[in-house]
Amino acid sequence: MSYFERATAVELFEEFDRAHPDLEFFRHVWVDFSGILRQRILTRSYCRQIYSANRRYGVGPAVMRKNITHTSAQGFCTKQQVCHMVPDWYSVRTCHFSPGHAWVMCFAYCAEEADPFFQCPRYALARVIERVESELPGADVLFGCETEFIVLDLSLQALQSPDNVVGWCTMTGLRDRKLEMLADIVRVLQKSDIGVTHFHCEEPQQLELSTFPFPPMQAVDNLYYTQECLRVIALRYGYRATVAIKPLPPPHETTSTVGLHFSLSGIATTEQDHFLAGVLNQLSVIAPFAMPTHDSYHRTSVDRYGTWICWGTENRDVAIRRIKDGHWELRLSDATANFFLLGTILLSVGLDGVLAKQILSIRDLRSPSTQVSSEVLEAHGIRERLPSTFRNSLELVRKSDYTEKLLGHDMKGLWLAIKELDEDALCRMSDEERRKAYLQHF
């Protein structure tokens, strides 16, 4: 029996329903191709009515097709059909930042299509997890997330306080109500079975919160629950918390990322090296899905993480940081990514590296890639650059047969269509217009 069949069994809903008599609403949550968190809130009585009768909840055909700039509706014709949001009952939990609510993540299912899951990144991730379990028995795969966010005032400007955040790990910035807010956020997350390792000041005006590692599907679910928890609790304190890429107006240069940790244990060190080789060999394919919007590419400029495809032990100035054997961090991703889709790509290319026994030809770089000579880069086998703009990334995806193999023709085509419309619109905007566009959603 597949993960989808197990996770959508009505018995799981009925068991949760009986165990939580005080709930009134079920939030049916999904993440579209633009990384935007969306929901339909169903009453408990209606959930009982449809799910006990083995029915599915229908939504419009544009369920996954909206974008950041609200241009996707005009950009291409959407076939008129019913799509269903099918709850993954393994993901259901009490929504502890909103009493009386439950939270459940959903699959997007279109029964009339030859592939009913052609626009469902959650299903794609479930399939590749099953593939890893089959091809690498005994392997233990975990994801973990470091979420950077900024607290704005309610007019969407930089927060002005006698105790502003001024830099990395300072006490300054956490002597006022922001500390109370963060403590409340952590309490809610831990009550929701999302372990928090630490939080701290990061860059000027920026905070960071890190959560425990979990199996990939659960980790991505936890990431989106965490992001919404940040936003909701911050509003109660009179703040606006955002994970947007460039959330501050000039002259502020702070950008926010989501550091995605991935680890692979239970297999030989040589296989772990093959996995990393697979990731590095396809990093130019991963990049468009980790950095999927116009302003994402600020981080691959020479003053941030560099432009080279490389890795390094505890090197925070390269695309992939190695923490220890079998544990790495992808340092390119931001909140505009769909992390179900990104996780699918990441696990697929890594698994292909193991199965093909790909050689780790790039050596461990211990210095910032922007500060070493061309001779040092060559000696480490570092010869390829990351795409420098999202337009370049889109062209890489368009020409890539490999992404079509991983995602399928229809999903790849739909993702490209949505992203191209966004890029066209964002290119025509001023910096401030783009900032406000991101803040609407993230």
Sequence and secondary structure as in RCSB ss.txt:
>XXXX:A:sequence
MSYFERATAVELFEEFDRAHPDLEFFRHVWVDFSGILRQRILTRSYCRQIYSANRRYGVGPAVMRKNITHTSAQG
FCTKQQVCHMVPDWYSVRTCHFSPGHAWVMCFAYCAEEADPFFQCPRYALARVIERVESELPGADVLFGCETEFI
VLDLSLQALQSPDNVVGWCTMTGLRDRKLEMLADIVRVLQKSDIGVTHFHCEEPQQLELSTFPFPPMQAVDNLYY
TQECLRVIALRYGYRATVAIKPLPPPHETTSTVGLHFSLSGIATTEQDHFLAGVLNQLSVIAPFAMPTHDSYHRT
SVDRYGTWICWGTENRDVAIRRIKDGHWELRLSDATANFFLLGTILLSVGLDGVLAKQILSIRDLRSPSTQVSSE
VLEAHGIRERLPSTFRNSLELVRKSDYTEKLLGHDMKGLWLAIKELDEDALCRMSDEERRKAYLQHF
>XXXX:A:secstr
  HHHHHT HHHHHHHHHH TT  EEEEEEE TT  EEEEEEEHHHHHHHHHTT  EEE TTTT   TTS HHHH
S      EEEEE TTS EE TTSTTEEEEEEEEE TTSSSTTTT HHHHHHHHHHHHHHHSTT EEEEEEEEEEE
EE TTSSB   TT   STT STTSSSHHHHHHHHHHHHHHHTT  EEEEEE STTEEEEEE  B HHHHHHHHHH
HHHHHHHHHHHTT EEE  SS S TT      EEEEEEEESS HHHHHHHHHHHHHTHHHHHHHHS SGGGGGGG
STTTT SB  EEET TTSSEEEEETTEEEE    TTS HHHHHHHHHHHHHHHHHTT    S    S GGGS HH
HHHHTT   B  SSHHHHHHHHHH HHHHHHH HHHHHHHHHHHHHHHHHHHTS HHHHHHHHHHH 
